[in-house]
């Protein structure tokens, strides 16, 4: 317990991906995102993974994916894992998004 008290603080890392998805393609996009979120939840360091759809407001983004990682190392490991998984299964996220007409704004964030 004392070691935990003296360990250096490592802030959580949040991956926040905002998407503008055409209404006609919302269902296939959400289905794929749900599969990805289920996988992310199983990885070490994942504190939470949320997939949100807009219910009001003026934003152009109608889907937001948020994943909170315990630290930067966990986020980096997850990114590498997902890249490998996509390569193994022949899934190309950029092509998938382009074919559905999805616009994405992707980024990592830290609490302030």
Buried (B, 14 or more C-beta within 10 A) or exposed (E): EEEEEEEEEEEBBBBBBBBBBEEEBBEEBBEBBEEBBEBBEEBEBBBEBEBEEBEEEEEEBBBBBBBBBBBBEBBBBBEEBBEEEBEEEEBEBEEBBEEBEBEBEEEBEEEE
